[in-house]
């Protein structure tokens, strides 16, 4: 029933690591500040996200694939960390031009008949200054093979790498113009739903969707809308060109957890709706909890 309600709301709108991870508040370099507008973060945000832990949320997943629905599990892992501005990787050394990012590792696991699908993306959203995701890396593994896709910001464009077991996709490197990356939306919502961009935008669909549907990576015209609900906010994006809609519902108040999401598109010539619903959330320094004695924490997440 909760997803029927979400679906109706969206329909209305569109018709309408290393061994140790650490959080940081390192200052961004003067040169970077001169190029970009500083991002304003309030004390609630800083105390929640820079406390040396990660936020881990598990979701009940219903994923459309090959024209059928598949039950599975999704997990969103958020953590702040220092980022190397040159190499665009997690910084292991303190440097003046390092800056803070909110990293989101998003996983989805489900089975298609006899064989499993595993999807994971890592999205790095800058916190010291305004802007789109600096980097997105995504991979999909299943028994036929695996694919890997990466976006790296390069001034006014993204450098894109694609490695695939499909010959038609092959090993490619190319550039696309800079635009909002759909993968950053779950992170950007955590900064405050009321700050989200709306109206007609250019957005690059998620790396997971691009690879599942074997679509070229490029910005597409999309219509983004935000609706305030009694118990949260609903942010939706509709891509008319590919007849696809996504929507995320967040909490009404900080920290604006993602309560559920949906994705509607044609799958195997059949209109399908994938959904995910929040099960549990914990905050912990998971990188320090790899001993068997911490296995019970998976029960806390209903994993």
Secondary structure, 3 states (H helix, E strand, C coil): CHHHHHHHHHHHHHCCCCCCCCCCCCCCCHHHHHHCCECCCCHHHHHHHCCCCEEEEEEEEEEEECCEEEEEEEEEEEEEEEECCCCCCECCCCCCCCEEEEEEEEEEEEEECCEEEEEEEEEEEECCECCCCCEEEEEEEECCEEEEEEEEEECCEEEEEEECCCCCCCEEEEEEECCEEHHHHHHHHHHCHHHCCCEEEEEECCHHHHHHHCCCCCCEEEEEEEEEECCEEEEEEEEHHHCEEEEEEECCCCCCCEEEEEEEEEECCEEEEEEEEEEEEEEECHHHCCCHHHCHHHHHCCC
